[in-house]
């Protein structure tokens, strides 16, 4: 190939001519800048967040303005891949297409992956180089990252990103910048991170604390219920023994050797031995402790399930997505009251259960041990 002819704006004898923005001797470096393996910067911003079409429009203009103002840059392509709740997706190859696209099917948008491809000539370089910016918004409603979803990321230029995405993509915003100039890449990453922080939703301190310490909270509730049962069991046992000793002292205080006194003492001892009082009591207490363990585990699981519920993220690009956002937000808000109710309910169940067992044993014990 005669590269000198390709680099000149002359009229060819036949066919067309290609105008390259470099001298013939720099042709190899120019192609290497386009096809070479660039450096990458990646970052995750955990949710929750909410993004809509207006937010994406603002992000697009922000990136385009910053890149164009710093260097001699040309936007080669902008792409937007929208993923829906039925695991279908649509790829739009320009910003205009994205702004005018409306999904006709009643689907909920769950993810959107944005990509900018620039050709930039930096001031310290002799020829333009390809730079890529990728921003992905992924929600909790996303389908699992199957091979199909992995291929979607690969088609979007994120094939090496998949192992990280599979672990951290849900309910987060991911940024990936492929660059040939470290300063430029760092500046764009800081710009995007600062802008995307405004899309994040913050929970109230108590909600955030409950989510961050859900395991400790559930352990505290479960342990509290079981420990209270142990305390109640020891208290009831101590009361039982005191009643037994009191009855025994009453009989023992009668020092007369008449026949009636001896009969009462023998009947008392025979009643204790023949009725299996201590065996039955140990059975009742053991059953109470086993029941307390089951209830404690059950309540701990309920508290943990409510506490681990985090505020969902939303990609609101369809009418159905707006309705889903409103319903999901209501469910999340009611979930907080369910968490509060489960903790208060655990306390009530613990107190009522211990009191009920105490009253049962209080009425059962005197009939068994009193002469």
Helices and strands as residue ranges (DSSP letters): H 3-6, G 24-26, H 27-35, E 39-46, E 50-52, H 53-70, E 72-84, E 89-92, H 95-100, E 109-121, E 129-138, H 147-155, G 159-161, H 162-168, E 172-179, H 182-196, G 197-199, H 205-212, H 214-253, H 259-274, H 277-307, E 314-316, H 319-369
